[in-house]
Amino acid sequence: MPYSHYDLATLKAQLEQAQLAGFLYQHQQHMLVLQEAFDEDGSALNTFVQHEFSADQIGLQFGLRLSDHNIEFLIGLTHSNQDRGYEIGAGNLKGDQKAFNLMYAFYNYPKAFYLVSMPLASTSSQLEQAIEQQLFQRPELAFLDTAVKTNPMGEQVQWMKSFIVQQSLNMKVRIQTSLI
């Protein structure tokens, strides 16, 4: 799917028309971040989950970065926990991370922020591979491996990882569809 004909203004107009979020934040002249993302039915998209044992929490945001007429799909992930030793302030974000406003919806402030990027034209398996390589292999996110539930078929599922992949895939497809 070629995206070479898009500039940031056109991207923003298409995304606004598709009503994917309550607000699109433009960062400089190359990035858009969906603020208050909507689900397909127009309700607020669930972007937060919490580990049932460790109280580790994650929050997701999505965005697009335009570079040399190529569009990258971005996933911003905040990680919070009970450790009060370090809390991120907006001033601690570097580079393009600054486009993502930290989400304080939980009772813990974010302790870490991660940015995952891949071409918007990536397949679902490429999206999963990018998330695995750029996010799930980080030692500080090892708690994701212990978030296990049994699905209706009796299989053990790492539900927080599945949540991240599924929400990311759904939003990527919705963004792609809005640009057709």
N, C-alpha and C positions, 0 to 999 in steps of 0.2 A: 504494500500500500504506500504509494509515494506521497510525501508531504512537503515536497520542495517548493510548492507554490504558496505556502502559508507564511504570513508575517504575524507578528504578535497581536496586532489589532484585529486581524481576521480571525485568529485563533480565539481571542477573547470574545468577539461577537458571536462566533459559533457556539462556544461553551455557554455563554449567557442565554442564548436562544434555546439551548437544550435544557436549561434550568437544572444543572448538575449540582449547584451550590447556592447558598444564600448570597455569597460574595466571592468575587475573584480578585485576589490580591496580585497586583503586578509589581514584580521586583526588577528594578532597573529596566532595561530594554530587551530582556531575554527570558523572563520567567513569569509564569502564572501559577498561583497556588489556590486551590479550592478551599475556601473557608466555609464552615458550616455545610459540609457536603450533604446532599439529599440522596435518599434511596430512590428507586425507580418510581415508587408511588407518590413521591413528593415529601415523604416524612423524613425526619432527621436520620441520616445514616449512622448506624452504630459503629463508632470508631474506637471504642474503648473496651478492653477486657481485663480481668484480674485473675491471677492464679489463685486457686482456692486454698492453697496451703501456705504459700510463701508471702502472699499479699503483694507480689510484684505485679505491676500494672503496665499495660502498653496502650498507647494511643496512636492512631494512624492519621496521616494527612496525605493528600495527593496533589501533584502538580505536573506542569510541563515546562521543559526548558528548550528553547529554540537556539540552535547554534548552526551556523552555515546552512540554513534552510533544512536542517534535520531536526526532528522533534524527539526529545527524550521524555519518557514517562518517569516520574519521580514519586517515591514513597518516602515520606518522612515518618519516623517512628520515635516516639518518646518512651522512655522507660522510667518508671517511678517505683520506689519501694519505701520501707520503713526507715532506712538509713538516713538520718538527719545530717550526716557529715558533710554532704555536698548537695547543693541544689542549684540548678542551672538558672541563670537569668538571661534575658534576651541578649545582653551584651557579651555573653560567652559564646555565642554562635559565630561561626566563621564563614566567610564567602557566601555561597548560595544558600547555606543553612539559614541565613538571616531572613530569607523569604518566608520561612515557616514560623509562624507565631507559636510559641510554646503553649500547650493546652493545659490548663490548671483545673480541669473539671473534677479531678479526684481530690481526696484529702491529702495527698502527698504531692509535693512539687517534683517536676521531672529531674532525674539525676543524670540522664544521658539522652542524647539525640543522635540518631543515625539517619543517613540519607542514602537511599538505594536508587540507582538509575539504570535505565535500559532504553533501547530504542522503542518508540511507541509502536512500531510495526512488529515487535517481538511476538513470537508465538506463545501460547500458554506454557509450553515446556521451557522455553527460553526465559519467561518471567519467573517460573519456579526455580530455575537454575540460578538466575541473578539474585533472587532473594536468598537462596541457600548459600551462595558464595559470599554475598555482601553483608548478610545479616545473621543467618542461623549458625554460621561457623564461629561467631564471636564468643569467646569464653565467658564474657560478662552476661551473655544472654542464655547461658546453659540451663537456666530455670525453665525455658521453653520446652526442653526435653522431658521435664517431669510433669508437665501439664497434660495428663493422660486421662481419657474417659473411654468408656466402652460404648460403642455405637449400637443401634438396634440389631445389627447382625452379629453382635458378640465380639467384634474386633476392637482391639486397643488402638485409639487414635490420639495423636498429639494435637489436641484440639486448639491450642493457641496458635501453633504453627499453621494449622489448617485455616483458622480464622484469618490470619494475616494474608495467606496466599489467596483465599477465596475473595475477600474484600478487595484486594489489589487487582485481581483478575477481573472481577465485576466492574470496577471503576475504569480500568484500562479499556475494556470492551465498550463501555458506555461512552467514554471519550472518543474512541475511534468511530463509533457509530454517529456521534454528533458531528463529525468532520466529513462525513460522506456527502 
